[in-house]
Amino acid sequence: MNLQHQRIEALCAQMKFARLHAEWPAIAQHAAQQQASFADFLERVLDAEVRARHERKVATLMKLATMPAVKTLEQFDWKEAAGAPKAQILELAHLAFVERADNVVLLGPSGVGKTHLALAIAHRAVSAGHKVRFITAADLMLQLAAARSQGRLKEYFVAPAKPPQPA
C-alpha cells in the first residue's frame, strides 16, 4: 500500500465513509479501465457511500421497529386470505397514509393474515426510511394499562423530546 492509499483511507475514516474506505480501490480501477471522467468516478464513489448509509439507516430502523419477523407482500398468500381487500392493502403499500399521518387498523378474525400484512407494510415503511414501531394490540393494551396504573398514561402518548443538537 502506498502513501496516497494510506492518506485516502485516513480521510475516509475521518469522514466516516465506511463503504468508501473498502470500495474506492475497485471503483477507481473500474473507472480507469472504462476511461471514465473524474466526475463519473466521483459520482460512483459518492453513490456507493450514499447507498451504504441508507443500508445502515434501514438496518437501524429495523432493529428499532421491534418486528418479530420480516414479511413481505410478495410472500402473502392472497388465495388463503380471501377476505383481505387486496386493492386497499396494495394502496397502503404505497405509504401515502404515512405522509398524511393517517392511522391504519387491521381488523379481522384470527388467522387471516393481519399480522403478516402489518409486518409487510411496516417493512416497506422502514425500507423507505420511516420510523416504525410494531406492537400487537394485546401488548399495546398491557402497556397502556401499566402506564395508567403508574399514572403515566399522558406521558405514554407524548413523543420523547429530541436531545439538543450541538452548535
C-alpha positions in Angstrom: 0.0 0.0 0.0 1.4 3.4 -0.9 1.3 6.7 1.0 -1.6 8.0 -1.1 -3.7 4.9 -0.3 -3.0 5.4 3.4 -4.0 9.1 3.2 -7.2 8.2 1.4 -8.0 5.6 4.0 -7.3 8.0 6.8 -9.6 10.6 5.2 -12.3 8.0 4.7 -12.0 7.1 8.4 -12.1 10.7 9.4 -15.2 11.4 7.3 -16.8 8.1 8.5 -17.0 6.9 4.9 -17.1 3.2 5.8 -18.2 1.8 2.4 -15.9 4.2 0.5 -13.0 3.0 2.6 -13.5 -0.5 1.4 -14.7 0.1 -2.2 -12.8 3.0 -3.6 -9.9 1.0 -5.0 -12.2 -1.2 -7.1 -14.2 1.8 -8.2 -11.0 3.6 -9.2 -9.8 0.6 -11.1 -13.1 0.2 -12.9 -13.1 3.9 -13.8 -9.5 3.6 -15.1 -10.4 0.6 -17.3 -13.5 2.4 -18.6 -11.6 5.6 -19.1 -14.3 7.3 -17.1 -14.2 11.0 -16.3 -13.3 12.3 -12.9 -16.9 13.4 -12.4 -18.1 9.8 -13.3 -15.6 8.4 -10.7 -16.7 10.9 -8.1 -20.4 10.1 -8.8 -19.7 6.4 -8.3 -17.9 6.7 -5.0 -20.4 9.1 -3.6 -23.3 6.8 -4.7 -21.6 3.9 -3.0 -21.4 5.8 0.2 -25.0 7.1 0.0 -26.2 3.5 -0.6 -24.2 2.3 2.4 -25.6 5.0 4.7 -29.2 4.1 3.5 -28.5 0.4 4.3 -27.2 1.3 7.7 -30.2 3.5 8.4 -32.6 0.8 7.3 -30.8 -1.8 9.5 -31.0 0.5 12.5 -34.7 1.3 11.8 -35.4 -2.4 11.5 -33.9 -3.0 15.0 -35.9 -0.2 16.5 -39.2 -1.3 14.9 -39.2 -4.4 17.1 -40.8 -6.5 14.4 -40.9 -10.2 15.3 -40.2 -11.3 11.7 -39.7 -9.9 8.2 -42.7 -10.4 6.0 -43.4 -9.0 2.5 -46.4 -8.5 0.4 -44.9 -10.8 -2.2 -44.9 -13.6 0.4 -48.5 -13.1 1.3 -50.9 -15.8 0.0 -53.9 -13.8 -1.3 -55.8 -17.1 -2.0 -55.7 -18.1 1.6 -56.9 -14.7 2.8 -59.9 -14.3 0.5 -61.4 -11.6 2.8 -58.4 -9.3 2.6 -59.1 -6.3 0.3 -56.1 -6.6 -2.0 -56.6 -3.2 -3.7 -56.7 -1.4 -0.3 -53.7 -3.3 1.0 -51.7 -2.5 -2.1 -52.7 1.1 -1.8 -51.4 1.1 1.8 -48.1 -0.4 0.5 -47.5 2.9 -1.4 -47.2 4.6 2.1 -49.3 7.6 1.2 -51.0 7.2 4.6 -47.7 7.9 6.3 -47.3 11.2 4.6 -50.9 12.1 5.5 -50.3 10.9 9.1 -53.3 8.6 8.9 -53.8 5.7 11.2 -54.3 2.1 9.8 -56.1 -0.6 11.8 -56.3 -4.1 10.5 -59.4 -5.9 11.9 -60.5 -9.5 11.3 -60.7 -12.9 12.9 -57.6 -14.9 13.9 -55.5 -16.5 11.2 -56.5 -14.3 8.2 -53.1 -12.6 7.8 -53.4 -9.3 9.7 -50.0 -9.6 11.3 -48.4 -10.6 8.0 -49.8 -7.6 6.2 -48.9 -5.3 9.1 -45.4 -6.5 9.1 -45.1 -6.3 5.3 -46.3 -2.7 5.3 -44.0 -1.9 8.2 -41.1 -3.4 6.3 -41.9 -1.2 3.3 -42.1 1.8 5.5 -38.7 1.1 7.1 -37.2 0.4 3.7 -38.4 3.9 2.7 -36.6 5.4 5.7 -39.6 5.8 8.0 -39.5 5.1 11.7 -41.8 2.2 12.7 -42.8 0.7 16.0 -44.5 -2.7 15.7 -46.8 -3.7 18.6 -49.6 -6.2 18.8 -53.0 -5.0 20.1 -52.5 -7.2 23.2 -49.1 -5.8 24.0 -50.4 -2.2 23.5 -53.3 -2.9 25.9 -50.8 -4.2 28.5 -48.5 -1.2 28.1 -51.4 1.2 28.3 -52.8 -0.5 31.4 -49.3 -0.4 33.1 -48.9 3.3 32.2 -52.3 4.1 33.6 -51.7 2.2 36.8 -48.4 4.1 37.2 -50.1 7.5 36.5 -48.0 7.9 33.3 -50.7 7.5 30.7 -50.4 11.0 29.4 -46.6 10.6 29.0 -47.1 7.4 27.1 -48.6 9.3 24.2 -46.1 12.1 24.2 -43.0 11.6 21.9 -39.7 11.8 23.8 -38.0 15.1 23.4 -35.1 15.2 21.0 -31.8 15.9 22.6 -30.3 19.3 21.9 -28.2 19.4 18.8 -24.6 20.6 19.1 -23.9 24.0 17.6 
